[in-house]
Amino acid sequence: MGITDVVIITAVAVVFALCVRSIYISNRNGCSGCDSRSVCTSRLTGRCRAADDMVRRADKALGKVSRHE
């Protein structure tokens, strides 16, 4: 086994570990998508505050009346 094989196997292992870590973090009560440290509101209400805010700001920038308020 050459040095190239070791580097590739190590890189794949690191990426795999980061993917597993991301999945684990997203399954906790925190919201990994909006970086909320409190309980994720989308799990409780079915609506994500970060996504609603993003759509509202995009509508405002485009001059549309937002229906996400």
mmCIF file of the N, C-alpha and C atoms, coordinates in Angstrom:
data_MODEL
# 
_entry.id   MODEL 
# 
loop_
_atom_site.group_PDB 
_atom_site.id 
_atom_site.type_symbol 
_atom_site.label_atom_id 
_atom_site.label_alt_id 
_atom_site.label_comp_id 
_atom_site.label_asym_id 
_atom_site.label_entity_id 
_atom_site.label_seq_id 
_atom_site.pdbx_PDB_ins_code 
_atom_site.Cartn_x 
_atom_site.Cartn_y 
_atom_site.Cartn_z 
_atom_site.occupancy 
_atom_site.B_iso_or_equiv 
_atom_site.pdbx_formal_charge 
_atom_site.auth_seq_id 
_atom_site.auth_comp_id 
_atom_site.auth_asym_id 
_atom_site.auth_atom_id 
_atom_site.pdbx_PDB_model_num 
ATOM 1   N N  . MET A 1 1  ? 0.855   -1.169 0.000  1.00 0.00 ? 1  MET A N  1 
ATOM 2   C CA . MET A 1 1  ? 0.000   0.000  0.000  1.00 0.00 ? 1  MET A CA 1 
ATOM 3   C C  . MET A 1 1  ? 0.899   1.230  0.000  1.00 0.00 ? 1  MET A C  1 
ATOM 4   N N  . GLY A 1 2  ? 0.669   2.098  -0.956 1.00 0.00 ? 2  GLY A N  1 
ATOM 5   C CA . GLY A 1 2  ? 1.490   3.292  -1.094 1.00 0.00 ? 2  GLY A CA 1 
ATOM 6   C C  . GLY A 1 2  ? 0.967   4.458  -0.284 1.00 0.00 ? 2  GLY A C  1 
ATOM 7   N N  . ILE A 1 3  ? 1.714   5.534  -0.298 1.00 0.00 ? 3  ILE A N  1 
ATOM 8   C CA . ILE A 1 3  ? 1.345   6.742  0.442  1.00 0.00 ? 3  ILE A CA 1 
ATOM 9   C C  . ILE A 1 3  ? 0.066   7.350  -0.106 1.00 0.00 ? 3  ILE A C  1 
ATOM 10  N N  . THR A 1 4  ? -0.151  7.247  -1.421 1.00 0.00 ? 4  THR A N  1 
ATOM 11  C CA . THR A 1 4  ? -1.362  7.779  -2.028 1.00 0.00 ? 4  THR A CA 1 
ATOM 12  C C  . THR A 1 4  ? -2.593  7.051  -1.499 1.00 0.00 ? 4  THR A C  1 
ATOM 13  N N  . ASP A 1 5  ? -2.491  5.731  -1.362 1.00 0.00 ? 5  ASP A N  1 
ATOM 14  C CA . ASP A 1 5  ? -3.609  4.957  -0.827 1.00 0.00 ? 5  ASP A CA 1 
ATOM 15  C C  . ASP A 1 5  ? -3.928  5.365  0.604  1.00 0.00 ? 5  ASP A C  1 
ATOM 16  N N  . VAL A 1 6  ? -2.915  5.572  1.400  1.00 0.00 ? 6  VAL A N  1 
ATOM 17  C CA . VAL A 1 6  ? -3.110  5.974  2.791  1.00 0.00 ? 6  VAL A CA 1 
ATOM 18  C C  . VAL A 1 6  ? -3.778  7.343  2.867  1.00 0.00 ? 6  VAL A C  1 
ATOM 19  N N  . VAL A 1 7  ? -3.340  8.266  2.042  1.00 0.00 ? 7  VAL A N  1 
ATOM 20  C CA . VAL A 1 7  ? -3.920  9.612  2.029  1.00 0.00 ? 7  VAL A CA 1 
ATOM 21  C C  . VAL A 1 7  ? -5.390  9.554  1.607  1.00 0.00 ? 7  VAL A C  1 
ATOM 22  N N  . ILE A 1 8  ? -5.717  8.791  0.588  1.00 0.00 ? 8  ILE A N  1 
ATOM 23  C CA . ILE A 1 8  ? -7.101  8.690  0.109  1.00 0.00 ? 8  ILE A CA 1 
ATOM 24  C C  . ILE A 1 8  ? -7.990  8.031  1.160  1.00 0.00 ? 8  ILE A C  1 
ATOM 25  N N  . ILE A 1 9  ? -7.517  6.955  1.770  1.00 0.00 ? 9  ILE A N  1 
ATOM 26  C CA . ILE A 1 9  ? -8.299  6.271  2.794  1.00 0.00 ? 9  ILE A CA 1 
ATOM 27  C C  . ILE A 1 9  ? -8.507  7.183  4.006  1.00 0.00 ? 9  ILE A C  1 
ATOM 28  N N  . THR A 1 10 ? -7.500  7.932  4.384  1.00 0.00 ? 10 THR A N  1 
ATOM 29  C CA . THR A 1 10 ? -7.625  8.865  5.505  1.00 0.00 ? 10 THR A CA 1 
ATOM 30  C C  . THR A 1 10 ? -8.617  9.976  5.182  1.00 0.00 ? 10 THR A C  1 
ATOM 31  N N  . ALA A 1 11 ? -8.565  10.517 3.977  1.00 0.00 ? 11 ALA A N  1 
ATOM 32  C CA . ALA A 1 11 ? -9.494  11.569 3.576  1.00 0.00 ? 11 ALA A CA 1 
ATOM 33  C C  . ALA A 1 11 ? -10.929 11.061 3.577  1.00 0.00 ? 11 ALA A C  1 
ATOM 34  N N  . VAL A 1 12 ? -11.147 9.857  3.069  1.00 0.00 ? 12 VAL A N  1 
ATOM 35  C CA . VAL A 1 12 ? -12.494 9.278  3.059  1.00 0.00 ? 12 VAL A CA 1 
ATOM 36  C C  . VAL A 1 12 ? -12.986 9.050  4.487  1.00 0.00 ? 12 VAL A C  1 
ATOM 37  N N  . ALA A 1 13 ? -12.120 8.581  5.362  1.00 0.00 ? 13 ALA A N  1 
ATOM 38  C CA . ALA A 1 13 ? -12.500 8.349  6.755  1.00 0.00 ? 13 ALA A CA 1 
ATOM 39  C C  . ALA A 1 13 ? -12.867 9.653  7.457  1.00 0.00 ? 13 ALA A C  1 
ATOM 40  N N  . VAL A 1 14 ? -12.125 10.719 7.188  1.00 0.00 ? 14 VAL A N  1 
ATOM 41  C CA . VAL A 1 14 ? -12.413 12.019 7.796  1.00 0.00 ? 14 VAL A CA 1 
ATOM 42  C C  . VAL A 1 14 ? -13.751 12.554 7.296  1.00 0.00 ? 14 VAL A C  1 
ATOM 43  N N  . VAL A 1 15 ? -14.007 12.478 6.012  1.00 0.00 ? 15 VAL A N  1 
ATOM 44  C CA . VAL A 1 15 ? -15.281 12.944 5.451  1.00 0.00 ? 15 VAL A CA 1 
ATOM 45  C C  . VAL A 1 15 ? -16.431 12.125 6.016  1.00 0.00 ? 15 VAL A C  1 
ATOM 46  N N  . PHE A 1 16 ? -16.259 10.820 6.133  1.00 0.00 ? 16 PHE A N  1 
ATOM 47  C CA . PHE A 1 16 ? -17.292 9.967  6.707  1.00 0.00 ? 16 PHE A CA 1 
ATOM 48  C C  . PHE A 1 16 ? -17.580 10.360 8.154  1.00 0.00 ? 16 PHE A C  1 
ATOM 49  N N  . ALA A 1 17 ? -16.539 10.602 8.936  1.00 0.00 ? 17 ALA A N  1 
ATOM 50  C CA . ALA A 1 17 ? -16.716 11.002 10.334 1.00 0.00 ? 17 ALA A CA 1 
ATOM 51  C C  . ALA A 1 17 ? -17.446 12.342 10.433 1.00 0.00 ? 17 ALA A C  1 
ATOM 52  N N  . LEU A 1 18 ? -17.125 13.277 9.562  1.00 0.00 ? 18 LEU A N  1 
ATOM 53  C CA . LEU A 1 18 ? -17.813 14.568 9.566  1.00 0.00 ? 18 LEU A CA 1 
ATOM 54  C C  . LEU A 1 18 ? -19.281 14.430 9.176  1.00 0.00 ? 18 LEU A C  1 
ATOM 55  N N  . CYS A 1 19 ? -19.580 13.541 8.250  1.00 0.00 ? 19 CYS A N  1 
ATOM 56  C CA . CYS A 1 19 ? -20.973 13.298 7.860  1.00 0.00 ? 19 CYS A CA 1 
ATOM 57  C C  . CYS A 1 19 ? -21.768 12.692 9.011  1.00 0.00 ? 19 CYS A C  1 
ATOM 58  N N  . VAL A 1 20 ? -21.192 11.722 9.687  1.00 0.00 ? 20 VAL A N  1 
ATOM 59  C CA . VAL A 1 20 ? -21.862 11.100 10.836 1.00 0.00 ? 20 VAL A CA 1 
ATOM 60  C C  . VAL A 1 20 ? -22.074 12.137 11.933 1.00 0.00 ? 20 VAL A C  1 
ATOM 61  N N  . ARG A 1 21 ? -21.079 12.973 12.175 1.00 0.00 ? 21 ARG A N  1 
ATOM 62  C CA . ARG A 1 21 ? -21.212 14.029 13.179 1.00 0.00 ? 21 ARG A CA 1 
ATOM 63  C C  . ARG A 1 21 ? -22.328 15.001 12.817 1.00 0.00 ? 21 ARG A C  1 
ATOM 64  N N  . SER A 1 22 ? -22.427 15.374 11.563 1.00 0.00 ? 22 SER A N  1 
ATOM 65  C CA . SER A 1 22 ? -23.475 16.287 11.117 1.00 0.00 ? 22 SER A CA 1 
ATOM 66  C C  . SER A 1 22 ? -24.859 15.679 11.304 1.00 0.00 ? 22 SER A C  1 
ATOM 67  N N  . ILE A 1 23 ? -24.999 14.419 10.972 1.00 0.00 ? 23 ILE A N  1 
ATOM 68  C CA . ILE A 1 23 ? -26.281 13.737 11.152 1.00 0.00 ? 23 ILE A CA 1 
ATOM 69  C C  . ILE A 1 23 ? -26.635 13.671 12.627 1.00 0.00 ? 23 ILE A C  1 
ATOM 70  N N  . TYR A 1 24 ? -25.670 13.364 13.473 1.00 0.00 ? 24 TYR A N  1 
ATOM 71  C CA . TYR A 1 24 ? -25.913 13.294 14.912 1.00 0.00 ? 24 TYR A CA 1 
ATOM 72  C C  . TYR A 1 24 ? -26.346 14.651 15.458 1.00 0.00 ? 24 TYR A C  1 
ATOM 73  N N  . ILE A 1 25 ? -25.668 15.710 15.057 1.00 0.00 ? 25 ILE A N  1 
ATOM 74  C CA . ILE A 1 25 ? -26.002 17.049 15.543 1.00 0.00 ? 25 ILE A CA 1 
ATOM 75  C C  . ILE A 1 25 ? -27.385 17.473 15.062 1.00 0.00 ? 25 ILE A C  1 
ATOM 76  N N  . SER A 1 26 ? -27.749 17.151 13.839 1.00 0.00 ? 26 SER A N  1 
ATOM 77  C CA . SER A 1 26 ? -29.046 17.568 13.318 1.00 0.00 ? 26 SER A CA 1 
ATOM 78  C C  . SER A 1 26 ? -30.203 16.817 13.961 1.00 0.00 ? 26 SER A C  1 
ATOM 79  N N  . ASN A 1 27 ? -29.948 15.667 14.566 1.00 0.00 ? 27 ASN A N  1 
ATOM 80  C CA . ASN A 1 27 ? -31.011 14.903 15.212 1.00 0.00 ? 27 ASN A CA 1 
ATOM 81  C C  . ASN A 1 27 ? -31.245 15.318 16.655 1.00 0.00 ? 27 ASN A C  1 
ATOM 82  N N  . ARG A 1 28 ? -30.426 16.190 17.192 1.00 0.00 ? 28 ARG A N  1 
ATOM 83  C CA . ARG A 1 28 ? -30.659 16.691 18.545 1.00 0.00 ? 28 ARG A CA 1 
ATOM 84  C C  . ARG A 1 28 ? -31.749 17.746 18.495 1.00 0.00 ? 28 ARG A C  1 
ATOM 85  N N  . ASN A 1 29 ? -32.086 18.339 19.634 1.00 0.00 ? 29 ASN A N  1 
ATOM 86  C CA . ASN A 1 29 ? -33.155 19.333 19.693 1.00 0.00 ? 29 ASN A CA 1 
ATOM 87  C C  . ASN A 1 29 ? -32.776 20.651 19.053 1.00 0.00 ? 29 ASN A C  1 
ATOM 88  N N  . GLY A 1 30 ? -31.505 20.896 18.812 1.00 0.00 ? 30 GLY A N  1 
ATOM 89  C CA . GLY A 1 30 ? -31.087 22.132 18.177 1.00 0.00 ? 30 GLY A CA 1 
ATOM 90  C C  . GLY A 1 30 ? -31.365 22.115 16.688 1.00 0.00 ? 30 GLY A C  1 
ATOM 91  N N  . CYS A 1 31 ? -31.437 23.271 16.113 1.00 0.00 ? 31 CYS A N  1 
ATOM 92  C CA . CYS A 1 31 ? -31.704 23.391 14.684 1.00 0.00 ? 31 CYS A CA 1 
ATOM 93  C C  . CYS A 1 31 ? -30.374 23.624 13.982 1.00 0.00 ? 31 CYS A C  1 
ATOM 94  N N  . SER A 1 32 ? -29.875 22.654 13.281 1.00 0.00 ? 32 SER A N  1 
ATOM 95  C CA . SER A 1 32 ? -28.559 22.792 12.673 1.00 0.00 ? 32 SER A CA 1 
ATOM 96  C C  . SER A 1 32 ? -28.572 23.718 11.468 1.00 0.00 ? 32 SER A C  1 
ATOM 97  N N  . GLY A 1 33 ? -29.718 23.869 10.818 1.00 0.00 ? 33 GLY A N  1 
ATOM 98  C CA . GLY A 1 33 ? -29.769 24.689 9.622  1.00 0.00 ? 33 GLY A CA 1 
ATOM 99  C C  . GLY A 1 33 ? -29.703 26.170 9.887  1.00 0.00 ? 33 GLY A C  1 
ATOM 100 N N  . CYS A 1 34 ? -30.301 26.622 10.986 1.00 0.00 ? 34 CYS A N  1 
ATOM 101 C CA . CYS A 1 34 ? -30.315 28.052 11.269 1.00 0.00 ? 34 CYS A CA 1 
ATOM 102 C C  . CYS A 1 34 ? -29.411 28.405 12.437 1.00 0.00 ? 34 CYS A C  1 
ATOM 103 N N  . ASP A 1 35 ? -28.664 27.438 12.943 1.00 0.00 ? 35 ASP A N  1 
ATOM 104 C CA . ASP A 1 35 ? -27.710 27.653 14.025 1.00 0.00 ? 35 ASP A CA 1 
ATOM 105 C C  . ASP A 1 35 ? -28.383 28.146 15.293 1.00 0.00 ? 35 ASP A C  1 
ATOM 106 N N  . SER A 1 36 ? -29.607 27.701 15.529 1.00 0.00 ? 36 SER A N  1 
ATOM 107 C CA . SER A 1 36 ? -30.320 28.063 16.741 1.00 0.00 ? 36 SER A CA 1 
ATOM 108 C C  . SER A 1 36 ? -29.824 27.201 17.897 1.00 0.00 ? 36 SER A C  1 
ATOM 109 N N  . ARG A 1 37 ? -29.500 27.790 19.003 1.00 0.00 ? 37 ARG A N  1 
ATOM 110 C CA . ARG A 1 37 ? -29.035 27.039 20.165 1.00 0.00 ? 37 ARG A CA 1 
ATOM 111 C C  . ARG A 1 37 ? -30.211 26.577 21.029 1.00 0.00 ? 37 ARG A C  1 
ATOM 112 N N  . SER A 1 38 ? -31.373 27.137 20.816 1.00 0.00 ? 38 SER A N  1 
ATOM 113 C CA . SER A 1 38 ? -32.549 26.735 21.587 1.00 0.00 ? 38 SER A CA 1 
ATOM 114 C C  . SER A 1 38 ? -33.277 25.611 20.851 1.00 0.00 ? 38 SER A C  1 
ATOM 115 N N  . VAL A 1 39 ? -34.415 25.231 21.366 1.00 0.00 ? 39 VAL A N  1 
ATOM 116 C CA . VAL A 1 39 ? -35.203 24.173 20.736 1.00 0.00 ? 39 VAL A CA 1 
ATOM 117 C C  . VAL A 1 39 ? -35.663 24.642 19.368 1.00 0.00 ? 39 VAL A C  1 
ATOM 118 N N  . CYS A 1 40 ? -35.535 23.794 18.381 1.00 0.00 ? 40 CYS A N  1 
ATOM 119 C CA . CYS A 1 40 ? -35.903 24.133 17.006 1.00 0.00 ? 40 CYS A CA 1 
ATOM 120 C C  . CYS A 1 40 ? -37.416 24.317 16.907 1.00 0.00 ? 40 CYS A C  1 
ATOM 121 N N  . THR A 1 41 ? -37.862 25.478 16.463 1.00 0.00 ? 41 THR A N  1 
ATOM 122 C CA . THR A 1 41 ? -39.293 25.756 16.373 1.00 0.00 ? 41 THR A CA 1 
ATOM 123 C C  . THR A 1 41 ? -39.964 24.989 15.252 1.00 0.00 ? 41 THR A C  1 
ATOM 124 N N  . SER A 1 42 ? -39.216 24.621 14.229 1.00 0.00 ? 42 SER A N  1 
ATOM 125 C CA . SER A 1 42 ? -39.849 23.913 13.115 1.00 0.00 ? 42 SER A CA 1 
ATOM 126 C C  . SER A 1 42 ? -40.305 22.527 13.526 1.00 0.00 ? 42 SER A C  1 
ATOM 127 N N  . ARG A 1 43 ? -39.647 21.924 14.492 1.00 0.00 ? 43 ARG A N  1 
ATOM 128 C CA . ARG A 1 43 ? -40.086 20.615 14.978 1.00 0.00 ? 43 ARG A CA 1 
ATOM 129 C C  . ARG A 1 43 ? -41.390 20.731 15.751 1.00 0.00 ? 43 ARG A C  1 
ATOM 130 N N  . LEU A 1 44 ? -41.586 21.860 16.420 1.00 0.00 ? 44 LEU A N  1 
ATOM 131 C CA . LEU A 1 44 ? -42.783 22.037 17.230 1.00 0.00 ? 44 LEU A CA 1 
ATOM 132 C C  . LEU A 1 44 ? -43.958 22.602 16.436 1.00 0.00 ? 44 LEU A C  1 
ATOM 133 N N  . THR A 1 45 ? -43.680 23.551 15.549 1.00 0.00 ? 45 THR A N  1 
ATOM 134 C CA . THR A 1 45 ? -44.752 24.256 14.849 1.00 0.00 ? 45 THR A CA 1 
ATOM 135 C C  . THR A 1 45 ? -44.885 23.871 13.387 1.00 0.00 ? 45 THR A C  1 
ATOM 136 N N  . GLY A 1 46 ? -43.884 23.235 12.838 1.00 0.00 ? 46 GLY A N  1 
ATOM 137 C CA . GLY A 1 46 ? -43.912 22.896 11.422 1.00 0.00 ? 46 GLY A CA 1 
ATOM 138 C C  . GLY A 1 46 ? -43.429 24.023 10.527 1.00 0.00 ? 46 GLY A C  1 
ATOM 139 N N  . ARG A 1 47 ? -42.976 25.131 11.120 1.00 0.00 ? 47 ARG A N  1 
ATOM 140 C CA . ARG A 1 47 ? -42.466 26.275 10.356 1.00 0.00 ? 47 ARG A CA 1 
ATOM 141 C C  . ARG A 1 47 ? -41.088 26.635 10.866 1.00 0.00 ? 47 ARG A C  1 
ATOM 142 N N  . CYS A 1 48 ? -40.183 26.907 9.959  1.00 0.00 ? 48 CYS A N  1 
ATOM 143 C CA . CYS A 1 48 ? -38.818 27.272 10.323 1.00 0.00 ? 48 CYS A CA 1 
ATOM 144 C C  . CYS A 1 48 ? -38.689 28.790 10.285 1.00 0.00 ? 48 CYS A C  1 
ATOM 145 N N  . ARG A 1 49 ? -38.284 29.374 11.425 1.00 0.00 ? 49 ARG A N  1 
ATOM 146 C CA . ARG A 1 49 ? -38.145 30.835 11.489 1.00 0.00 ? 49 ARG A CA 1 
ATOM 147 C C  . ARG A 1 49 ? -37.082 31.345 10.539 1.00 0.00 ? 49 ARG A C  1 
ATOM 148 N N  . ALA A 1 50 ? -35.998 30.618 10.392 1.00 0.00 ? 50 ALA A N  1 
ATOM 149 C CA . ALA A 1 50 ? -34.920 31.062 9.514  1.00 0.00 ? 50 ALA A CA 1 
ATOM 150 C C  . ALA A 1 50 ? -35.376 31.086 8.056  1.00 0.00 ? 50 ALA A C  1 
ATOM 151 N N  . ALA A 1 51 ? -36.109 30.064 7.638  1.00 0.00 ? 51 ALA A N  1 
ATOM 152 C CA . ALA A 1 51 ? -36.608 30.016 6.263  1.00 0.00 ? 51 ALA A CA 1 
ATOM 153 C C  . ALA A 1 51 ? -37.652 31.098 6.029  1.00 0.00 ? 51 ALA A C  1 
ATOM 154 N N  . ASP A 1 52 ? -38.554 31.312 6.992  1.00 0.00 ? 52 ASP A N  1 
ATOM 155 C CA . ASP A 1 52 ? -39.559 32.370 6.858  1.00 0.00 ? 52 ASP A CA 1 
ATOM 156 C C  . ASP A 1 52 ? -38.908 33.736 6.747  1.00 0.00 ? 52 ASP A C  1 
ATOM 157 N N  . ASP A 1 53 ? -37.858 33.972 7.551  1.00 0.00 ? 53 ASP A N  1 
ATOM 158 C CA . ASP A 1 53 ? -37.151 35.246 7.506  1.00 0.00 ? 53 ASP A CA 1 
ATOM 159 C C  . ASP A 1 53 ? -36.457 35.435 6.166  1.00 0.00 ? 53 ASP A C  1 
ATOM 160 N N  . MET A 1 54 ? -35.856 34.366 5.649  1.00 0.00 ? 54 MET A N  1 
ATOM 161 C CA . MET A 1 54 ? -35.166 34.437 4.365  1.00 0.00 ? 54 MET A CA 1 
ATOM 162 C C  . MET A 1 54 ? -36.150 34.773 3.240  1.00 0.00 ? 54 MET A C  1 
ATOM 163 N N  . VAL A 1 55 ? -37.304 34.118 3.224  1.00 0.00 ? 55 VAL A N  1 
ATOM 164 C CA . VAL A 1 55 ? -38.308 34.371 2.189  1.00 0.00 ? 55 VAL A CA 1 
ATOM 165 C C  . VAL A 1 55 ? -38.872 35.778 2.320  1.00 0.00 ? 55 VAL A C  1 
ATOM 166 N N  . ARG A 1 56 ? -39.110 36.239 3.554  1.00 0.00 ? 56 ARG A N  1 
ATOM 167 C CA . ARG A 1 56 ? -39.641 37.582 3.767  1.00 0.00 ? 56 ARG A CA 1 
ATOM 168 C C  . ARG A 1 56 ? -38.664 38.637 3.252  1.00 0.00 ? 56 ARG A C  1 
ATOM 169 N N  . ARG A 1 57 ? -37.362 38.454 3.532  1.00 0.00 ? 57 ARG A N  1 
ATOM 170 C CA . ARG A 1 57 ? -36.372 39.421 3.052  1.00 0.00 ? 57 ARG A CA 1 
ATOM 171 C C  . ARG A 1 57 ? -36.219 39.378 1.534  1.00 0.00 ? 57 ARG A C  1 
ATOM 172 N N  . ALA A 1 58 ? -36.328 38.200 0.942  1.00 0.00 ? 58 ALA A N  1 
ATOM 173 C CA . ALA A 1 58 ? -36.252 38.092 -0.521 1.00 0.00 ? 58 ALA A CA 1 
ATOM 174 C C  . ALA A 1 58 ? -37.453 38.777 -1.169 1.00 0.00 ? 58 ALA A C  1 
ATOM 175 N N  . ASP A 1 59 ? -38.636 38.559 -0.601 1.00 0.00 ? 59 ASP A N  1 
ATOM 176 C CA . ASP A 1 59 ? -39.834 39.220 -1.125 1.00 0.00 ? 59 ASP A CA 1 
ATOM 177 C C  . ASP A 1 59 ? -39.713 40.733 -1.009 1.00 0.00 ? 59 ASP A C  1 
ATOM 178 N N  . LYS A 1 60 ? -39.167 41.208 0.113  1.00 0.00 ? 60 LYS A N  1 
ATOM 179 C CA . LYS A 1 60 ? -38.998 42.653 0.307  1.00 0.00 ? 60 LYS A CA 1 
ATOM 180 C C  . LYS A 1 60 ? -38.023 43.218 -0.722 1.00 0.00 ? 60 LYS A C  1 
ATOM 181 N N  . ALA A 1 61 ? -36.940 42.477 -0.984 1.00 0.00 ? 61 ALA A N  1 
ATOM 182 C CA . ALA A 1 61 ? -35.948 42.933 -1.955 1.00 0.00 ? 61 ALA A CA 1 
ATOM 183 C C  . ALA A 1 61 ? -36.518 42.969 -3.369 1.00 0.00 ? 61 ALA A C  1 
ATOM 184 N N  . LEU A 1 62 ? -37.456 42.071 -3.651 1.00 0.00 ? 62 LEU A N  1 
ATOM 185 C CA . LEU A 1 62 ? -38.080 42.040 -4.961 1.00 0.00 ? 62 LEU A CA 1 
ATOM 186 C C  . LEU A 1 62 ? -39.303 42.929 -5.078 1.00 0.00 ? 62 LEU A C  1 
ATOM 187 N N  . GLY A 1 63 ? -39.679 43.587 -3.952 1.00 0.00 ? 63 GLY A N  1 
ATOM 188 C CA . GLY A 1 63 ? -40.819 44.498 -3.960 1.00 0.00 ? 63 GLY A CA 1 
ATOM 189 C C  . GLY A 1 63 ? -42.155 43.780 -3.883 1.00 0.00 ? 63 GLY A C  1 
ATOM 190 N N  . LYS A 1 64 ? -42.179 42.563 -3.403 1.00 0.00 ? 64 LYS A N  1 
ATOM 191 C CA . LYS A 1 64 ? -43.425 41.826 -3.274 1.00 0.00 ? 64 LYS A CA 1 
ATOM 192 C C  . LYS A 1 64 ? -43.944 41.920 -1.853 1.00 0.00 ? 64 LYS A C  1 
ATOM 193 N N  . VAL A 1 65 ? -45.244 41.732 -1.697 1.00 0.00 ? 65 VAL A N  1 
ATOM 194 C CA . VAL A 1 65 ? -45.833 41.665 -0.374 1.00 0.00 ? 65 VAL A CA 1 
ATOM 195 C C  . VAL A 1 65 ? -45.616 40.258 0.137  1.00 0.00 ? 65 VAL A C  1 
ATOM 196 N N  . SER A 1 66 ? -45.020 40.167 1.316  1.00 0.00 ? 66 SER A N  1 
ATOM 197 C CA . SER A 1 66 ? -44.691 38.868 1.869  1.00 0.00 ? 66 SER A CA 1 
ATOM 198 C C  . SER A 1 66 ? -45.905 38.213 2.489  1.00 0.00 ? 66 SER A C  1 
ATOM 199 N N  . ARG A 1 67 ? -46.080 36.928 2.201  1.00 0.00 ? 67 ARG A N  1 
ATOM 200 C CA . ARG A 1 67 ? -47.171 36.169 2.805  1.00 0.00 ? 67 ARG A CA 1 
ATOM 201 C C  . ARG A 1 67 ? -46.655 35.301 3.934  1.00 0.00 ? 67 ARG A C  1 
ATOM 202 N N  . HIS A 1 68 ? -45.393 35.490 4.316  1.00 0.00 ? 68 HIS A N  1 
ATOM 203 C CA . HIS A 1 68 ? -44.757 34.653 5.341  1.00 0.00 ? 68 HIS A CA 1 
ATOM 204 C C  . HIS A 1 68 ? -44.605 35.374 6.658  1.00 0.00 ? 68 HIS A C  1 
ATOM 205 N N  . GLU A 1 69 ? -45.449 36.308 6.961  1.00 0.00 ? 69 GLU A N  1 
ATOM 206 C CA . GLU A 1 69 ? -45.333 37.055 8.227  1.00 0.00 ? 69 GLU A CA 1 
ATOM 207 C C  . GLU A 1 69 ? -46.294 36.538 9.244  1.00 0.00 ? 69 GLU A C  1 
# 
